[in-house]
Every structure is written in C-alpha cells, then in structure tokens.
Amino acid sequence: MRIGELAQMTGVGVPTLRFYEQQDLLASPGRQENGYRTYTKRHVEQILFIRRCRTLGLSLEEIRRLQSYQDEPYRSCAAINAMLDAHIQQVRSQMLALQVLEAQLVGLRARCDDKRQAADCGILSGINDGMAGRAGS
C-alpha cells in the first residue's frame, strides 16, 4: 500500500507518518521500481501502536523504548514497569498542577459578576494584581 492508504487506514496524516519514519518509530518501507514507498500490515500495526501510546501521553522516546522491547520479546519487562511508574507519577503531578490552576481560575471568576463593565472587572483586576499566580486566593 502507498502512504495515502496507510494514512487513511490508521487515521494518521501523511506528514505525521513521514515524521514517524524520520524518527525511526516506523520501519523503513520498501520501494517500488518507480521509487514510491510501499507499506505493509506491519506498518499499520506500528502506527496503531504509536497512536495508542500517544493517547496514553507517552513521549516519542518512551514509545521508541517500548518498541525495542517488542523487537526483543525475551527481555525482562522490569524497565517497562519502571518507565510506566515514572509516567504515572508525571501524570499525577500534572493533575495536581491542574487542580491548582482550577482553584486559581475559580477564585478569579468569583471576583466578578456579569453586570460590570470591563473597567471594573474583578477578573482583570485580579490578574493585574497577581492574584492569578496564587492558589486559593
């Protein structure tokens, strides 16, 4: 199959497929006599794996490491577990940061009702006063 067909089958754009190939996340395709790349079912599986990993928020480097374990299935998966544990901790840190952000936004929103003019907006004055930089204020 050609790259357009691969893109359609996987829901990934052609530029992204080329990027994954440049990043060595996608196996090099074969070439036809006319120079066109030819992709196989293996490429479809690789792209779907990458998409699933990206949905989990994994970085390209993490995906590359996971792919190396797929290529060497007899290796211990302890490093995979450690990588996922680190990723879970990163997600938890991001969740905490988002909760702090939410509290800041809720605090700002509470400073203003809909009946004011922009010159008297509590949200704008809160941001100008630096209130947005403080949690729970």
N, C-alpha and C positions, 0 to 999 in steps of 0.2 A: 504494500500500500504506500501511497505518497503522503507527504506531510499534511496536506489538507485533509485527507481521510483520517489520519491519526488525530488531528485536531478535533475533527467532528466526532469521532468515536469516544474521545476522552473528555471533551468539553474544555480543552486547554487551547489557548490561542497559539497560532504558528510562531509568533515572536517568543512566547514563553517556551515552546518546545525547543526552539533553536538555542535559547538561553540555557535550558537544562542540559542540552547536548554540549554546549561550551563549558559548562560547569562540571562535566563528566558525571552527571547524575543519570544520564540517558546513554545507553550503549551506542557506540557509533553504528549508524545504519550502513547497510550495503549500498552499492551504487550500481545503477543500470548502465548500459553502454553509453547512453546519452548524458550521463553524469547525474541524473536525478537520484536522490536518496530513496531507498526502499526500506520500509519499516515492517516489522513482524508483530505477531501476537506478544512476543516478549516485550517489545517496546510499549505496547498497550498496557501490559501488566506493570511495567516500571512506572509509567506515567500515573496510573491509578494509585499505585503505592505512594508516589510522591504527593499526589493530591490529598490522600488520606493523612499523610504525615503533616502536610501544611495545615490541614483542618485542625490538627491537634496542636498547632502552633510551634512545631519543630522547625529549627533553623535548617538551612541547606547543609551546613556541616554535620548536624545531627542526622539528617537524612542520609548523607554520604556514609556516615559510620554505620547506620543500620543496614544500608545496602551491602557494606563489606561483610557483615555477619550473614546476610542472605547468601553471599557468594562463598562463604566458608561455614557451612551449616554445622560443622562438628566442633566449633569453638564454644567455649563457655559463654553463657549469656549474662554473666555477672556484670560485665561492663555496660550492657544494655540496661539492666536494672538500675545501676548507679546513675546512668545518664537520665533515665526517666525520673528517678528520685530527685535529681537536681532540677529537672524541668518542672516537676510538681512544686518544688519549693519556689521556683521563679514565678509560677502561676499564682501561688498563694501570696507572694509579695506584691504582685500586680493587683490582686484582689484587694489587699489592704490599702494600697495606694488609691485604688478607685473608690473605696469606701471613704477615705479622707477627702477625696475630690468631691464626692457626693455631698458630704457634710458641708463643705465649703459652698457649694452651689445652692444647697437648701438654705443655708444661712444668708447668702446673698439674696435669694428670692424672697425671703421673709422680710427683707428691708424695704420692700416696695409693693404698693398696690397698683392696680391698673388705672387709677384715676389721676395720676400725677402727670405733669409734663416732664419731658426728658431733662430739663434743667434741674428738676427736683427729684430725679430718680435715685432711689436708695441703692439700687444695684450699681449704677455708675459711680456714685459717691463711695460706695463700699470698695469697689475695685480701685478707685483713685486713692483711697485711704490705706490700701494694702490689706484690706480685710480678706481678700481672696487668698492671700498667702497663709492665712491662719485657719486651722481646723476648728470647727465648732463655734466660731465667733459669729 
